Amino acid sequence: MIEVSFLMKILTVGLISALASLIGSLMLGRKMSLVAGPLGHLALPGAAVSLILGIDVFWGALALVLLGSLVIWYLAERTLIPIEALTALVFASGLALAFLFLSEEHLHEALFGNVLSLKFEDLILTLVFSAIVLALTLPNIKKLVFSALDESLAKAEGIKVGFLNLIYLLAIALAVALSTKIVGGLLTVALIAIPSATAKILAHSLKQYLIFSVSLGFFNSTLGSILSLWLNLSSTSLIILTFSLIFMMVFILSPKHLKPA
C-alpha cells in the first residue's frame, strides 16, 4: 500500500514537472530549451554548498541559477554575443564551480536529486514558487509567444522584449531550481524539454500545446515515481526514462511531425 508521505512526494514531483513543462513549452518556441541545461549545471555548485551547510538544496541552486540568468540576460541585451555562446559560458562556469565544491559525499544528490528526501515543506515551497512563476508568465504569455515568433516585429509593436526576456529567464531560474530537488542539476533539461517536444507533436493549437505539455509533465513524472516504488529502482532514472519512452511512442505513432521528402 502506498503511504500518504509517498503520495505527497509524488504530488510534489508532479507539480514541479508540470511547472517545468510549462516553461519548456515556451522555451521550445523561443528555441531556448538548451538554456535549461547550462542553468541546471550552474545549480550544481549551489546545491553542493547547500548540502555542505545543511540547508535545502533549493536555496543554493536558486541563488546560483538566478545569478546565471541575470548574467545571460545582461550580456544578451548589451552585447552581440549569440545566446549559444553565453549559455556555453554559463555551462563551463557551472561545471567548474561544481567540481570545486562537490565532495563525494554530496555528489549523487547534487547530480541526480533525491525524491525520497522530499518533505511536506517542499510541497508548500513548490506551490508558492509555482504561483510566482505563473504570475510572471501567464499575464505575458501572448507577448512571449509573439516575441518568440518575430522579435523584431514585437519590438516594432512596442513590446518591451528585453523586459519580457528578463521575466522569462527569472521564471526559468525558479523552474530549474525546483527541478534540482527531484532530478538534480544534471538532468533538469529533460523535465523542461522532453514534455514540450512530445506535446509539439500532438498539439494542433497553442492552447493544446500548453495543456499537453503540462499534462505530460505531471503524468510522466508521477508514473516514473510510482514505477520506482514498485521496482525499487532510482526514481530519477525512471522519471527521465518514462519521459523518453512516451516521447518515442508518440514520435512513432504520429507521423505528422516528419518533414516531407
N, C-alpha and C positions, 0 to 999 in steps of 0.2 A: 504493500500500500504506500502511495506517495504521501509523504509528510507535508504538513502545512508550510513548514520552513522551506522545503524544496519548491513547493508551488510559488512561494514568494520569490525565490531565486529565479524561477522560470519566468514569472511575470516581469521581473526587473530586466532580465536578459531580453525578453521580447520587446519591451518598451525602448530599451537602448537601441536595439537593432532596427526597430521601426523608425526611430528618430534618425539614425544614421542613413537609413534607406531614403528617407525624405530628402535629406541633404544631398545624398548621392544622385537622386533623380535630377536635381538642379545642376549638380556638378557635371553630369554627363552631357547635358545640353550646352554647357559652357566649355566643354572639352577640358575640364579641370579635375577629373576623377583621380588622376595620379597625384594631385597635390596632397591628398589624404595620406598617401604612403610616407612621403618625407615628413609630414607633420606627426604621423604616428611614430616614426623613428625619433623625432625630436622629443616625443613624450617619454621615451625610454630613460634618459638621464633624470628627468623629473620624477618618474616612478621609482627609480633606483634610490634617489635621495630621500624620497618619502618613506620607502621601506627601511632605510638606514635610521631615519629619525623616528620611526614607529608611528607615522601618521598615514592617513588614507592616501593611496597612490593617486587618486583623482586630483588632489590639490597640487601636487608636484607636477603631474602631467599637464594640468590646466595652465599652470604658470608658464611652463616652457613652450607649450603649443600656442598660447596667446602671444607670447613674445615673438615666436617664429612667424605667426600670421601677420603681426604688425610690421615685421621686417619685410616680408614679402609684399605687403600692400604698399609700404612706403617706397620701396625700390621700384615697384611696378609703376607707381604714379610719377616718380621723379626721374627715372632713367628710361633708356630704350632697351634695357636688358630683357630678353624674352623670359616669359614665365617659367619655361622649362629649365633655363639656366638658374633662375632664382630658387626653384624647388630642389635642383641638384645641390645648390649651396646649403640649403637647409638640411637635406638628406645627409650630406657628408658631415656637417657640423653635429647633427643629432647622433650619428653613429660614433663619432669621435668622442663626444661627451659621455655617451653611454659606456663605452669601453673604459673611460677614465674613472667612472664612478661605480659601475656594476661589479659586485662581488659574486662569486659562485653561489653563495647562499641565497642571493636575491635574483639570480639570473632568470630562472624559469618563470617566476611570477611576473617580472617586468616584461619579459619577451612574449609570454603567452597568456597572461592574466590568470584569474582563479575564480571561476564561477562559484565554487563551494564556499569561498570566503565572503560572499555577499550577505549583507545583513538587512534588517528592516530599514535602517538608516539610509542604506543605499537606494532602496526603493523611493523613499521620500526625496533624496537628493536627485534621483532620476526624474521624478515628477516635477520638481522645482525647476531644474535646468532645461527640461523639455519644454516647459511653459515659456521660459525665456527665449529659447530658440524659435518656437512657434510665433512668439510675439515679434521677433526680429524679421522672420521670413514671410509669414502669411500675408501681412498687410502690403508687402512689397513684391509678392510673387509674380504678378503680371509684369512689373517693371524689370524684375530679374530675368524673366523669360525673354522679354523684348530686347534687353541689352545683350542677352546671350546670342540671340539670333542676328542682331546687327548693332554693334556697339556704336558705330559712327552715326547711324540713323537715330539711335536712342539719345545720343548727345545733342543732335540737331533738334530733337523734340523737347529739349530742355530737361531731360532726365539726368540727375546727378550720378553718373556711372561710377565715379570714384568713390562716392559715399556708399553706393549700393555694394560695391566690391568689398569695402571695409565691413559693412554689416554682414555680408555673406561669409567672409573669412572668419569673423568672430563666431558665427553660427557653426562653421566647420570646426573651429577650435573646440567648442563645447561638445560637439558630437564626437570628435576624436578622443577627447579626454575621457568622456564617459565610456567609449568603446574599449579603452585600455583596461577597464575593470573586468571585461569578460574575455577579450582575445589578446590582451597585452598590446605593446607598441608595435609588434612586428606584423600583425595581420589586420590592423584596423581598416586598411584599404578594401579588404574583402567585404566587410559589413557595408561599406559605403558604395562600392562599385557593382558588386555582383547582382543584388536585387534590382537595381535600377536598369542594368543591362538586360536582365530577364524580362522586366516589365516593358522595356522598349520593344521587345519582340512581340509581346502580346497586345499592347495598347493600340487603340485607333484614334485616341484624342489625348490632349494634355491632361484632362481630368482623370481619364482611365490610367494614364501613365503614373500619375502621382498616387492614386489609390492602389494600383497593383504594386508599386514599389514598396509602400508602407506595409501592405498586407503580406507580401512575400518576405519582407524583413522580419516581421513578427512571427509568421508561421514557420519559416525555415529555422530560425534560432530556437523556437520553442520545441520543434521536432528534434533538432540536434541535441538539445538539453535532455529531453526525455530518453532518447536513444543512449546517451552517455550514462544515464542512471541504470537502464536495463542491461547494457553491455559492460558496464564498469570500465569504460574507456574514457580518454581525455575529452572533456566537454568542448574545449576549444577546437580540437581537430574535427570532431563530429559536427559541430556547428558549421564550420567552413566547408567541410565535405558535403554536407546537406545542401548548402547554398550552391555549390558547384554542380552537384548531381541534378538538382532541379533545373538549373540553367541549361545543362546538357540535354535534359529531357525536352525542355521547351524548344531548344535550338533544333533538335532533330525533328520534332513533330510540327514545327511551324516554319514552313519554307518561305514565307513572305519576306523574311529579312535578307534573303540571299539576293545579291546583285544579279541583274540579267546578264546572260552570256554575251 
